[in-house]
Amino acid sequence: MGLKPLEFKDCLTDSPYFRENLHAHEKELEKTSSQIKVLVKDVKEILNAARSLSRAQRALADSLEKFTFECIGSNQTDDEIVIADSLRQFGHLISAIEDERDRMASFSPSFYTF
């Protein structure tokens, strides 16, 4: 059920009906305001969590890019070479994803103000 409209002529008469209707509008505004505050808080928490996730993913990417096998004998086996190269490439991909995420996040402040 929606709110009844506030009529200017009712304001002039200051009737009990107008006061009751005005109170309903004020109550709805307070409810909406508190919901907006909760949304703002949740968005801030998500942005902070995204920054933490980004730092953790960059650390993982760095570890993957630096991964090496200590070889037994004089040379690495073909499997060791392939695994190390795959992990390095995966680390590069994660870094590229985080670079794009940072690029998108750099534009986000223009879309919201808290």
N, C-alpha and C positions, 0 to 999 in steps of 0.2 A: 504494500500500500504506500502510495506516495504522500508527500506533504501537501496540505491544502495551500493554495496561494495566499500570500499576504496582500490584502487590498488596502490601498491608500485611504479610502473613505472609512474603513474600519479603524485605521490608525487615529483618525480625527475624532471618532466617537469614543475611542478607548474602551471598547466593550469587553466583557469577560471572554467572549468568543475570540476576539482578537488577541488578548493576552495569552489565552490557552494555545492558540495557533502559533503565536510568537515564541512561546516557551518550547513548543515542539520543534520549531526551526532551530532555536538555540541549542537544544539537546542534540539534534542531528548534526549541527556544525561541530559541536564538541566531540561527538563520536567520530566524525570524519577527520577532524584534526588529530585525534589520538591514533587513528589508523594510519594516517600519513606519517606521523612520527615513528610508528613501528616499521613502516616500509623503509623510511630513510635509515633507521638503525640497521635493519636487515641488509640493505644495500651496502652500507659501510662495512658491515661484517664480511659480506661476500667479497668486496674489493680487497679487504685486508687478507682474507684467506687466499684469494687469487694471487696476491703478491707473495705470500708465503709459499704457495704451491710453485710459483714461477722460480723462486730462489732454489727450492728443493730440486726442481727439474733441471735447472741449470747446473747444479752440483752433480746430479746424476749424469748429465750429458758430458760434463768435464771429466768425470771418472771413466765413462765409457770411451771417450776420445783418447785418454791416456793409458788405457788398458793394454798391458803387454804380458806375454807368457815368458816365464823364465825357462829357457830351453834346456832340455836334457841332451847332453852331447854338444856337438858343434853347431848344428843348424836346427831351426824350427821345422816341425813336420808340416805337411800341407794343411792338415786339419787345424793346427794351431794358427797358421797364417790366415786361413779363411775365417776362423772364429774371431781373431783379433781385428781383422779388417771389417767384418760384419758389425762388431760392437762399435768400432770407430765410426762407421757410416751411420749407425743408429744414433750415436751421440751427436753427429752433425745434424741429423734430421730433427732431433729434439731441440738442439740449439736454434735451428731455423724456425721451428714452431714458436719457440719462446721469443725470438726476434720479432716475429709477426704479431704475437700477443702484446709485446711491448709497444709496437707501432700502433696497434688498435687502441691500447690503453692510453696512449699519449693524446689521442683525439677525444677520449671519453669525457674529460672535464668540461669540454664545450657543450656536452649534452645534458649535464646535470650541474646543479649548484646546491650545496648543502650548507 
